[in-house]
């Protein structure tokens, strides 16, 4: 391999922010690292996204304890990626919730994804020895589920494929705030390596229809106010379209993966090269966009070995 993945050299600790996005609603953010959400109910707390390890999850717990001593009863996982789910054990929640599709992806590719991400993101997996194993849900649902934290209603919804096939969003109606997972990002690259790029825009439209007052995105700063929310939705849409369209043109003329890499860089570098994790995501985004443009609907499973083989192709 000519050089390491960009993410392997990213060893700088990120500054944590804990931002109130509504009454009793918080976004835990860390300069482009995976975000988590906090929903405080009458008697207990729901966490959205569990972080990569119990070590990182404890940073979320420290922030929760700065605002409430209520027990953590629920952990909601918007999708299956290791950096989002493997810290779940730290919260001690009775309920771990994900979509049925996401549970199926844990069965199908959870271990392979863990091995792949562990190779790519050494900093996020510091303290990995404390991970007890793959994270399994206690509860799943197909399209929609409502949880009541006392009187506070929380709606969990699958609005369509985007970052993965099983993505869900978490909406709190009393404050009109949404936690979107990696369907929406803010000044951070979208990871499209397991995505459905042609479906992504329609899923963003369904989120936009809620006209929410704030969003806690998957990565990047909390989005408070309609202007910031809408700017992030349209920016995410542009990022995904700018990744897929060049790949589709290359695939249509029978070009190679390396041709797709060059075409996507030409389109995306001028707009997005200063975004968090841009270089981390780019090779995986190129590979998935190229596959989808050639008619491969279900993302191929990333393994530690496939990562390296793909990277070597792109260095050629």
Secondary structure as UniProt FT lines:
FT   HELIX           6..9
FT   STRAND          17..22
FT   TURN            23..24
FT   STRAND          25..30
FT   TURN            31..32
FT   STRAND          33..40
FT   STRAND          44..48
FT   HELIX           54..65
FT   TURN            66..67
FT   STRAND          71..76
FT   HELIX           82..85
FT   TURN            86..87
FT   HELIX           88..91
FT   STRAND          95..99
FT   HELIX           100..120
FT   HELIX           123..125
FT   TURN            126..127
FT   HELIX           128..130
FT   STRAND          139..141
FT   STRAND          144..149
FT   TURN            150..151
FT   STRAND          152..157
FT   TURN            165..166
FT   STRAND          169..172
FT   TURN            173..176
FT   STRAND          177..181
FT   TURN            182..183
FT   TURN            193..194
FT   HELIX           197..208
FT   TURN            209..210
FT   STRAND          214..217
FT   STRAND          223..224
FT   HELIX           226..252
FT   TURN            253..254
FT   HELIX           257..272
FT   TURN            273..274
FT   HELIX           278..293
FT   TURN            294..295
FT   HELIX           304..315
//
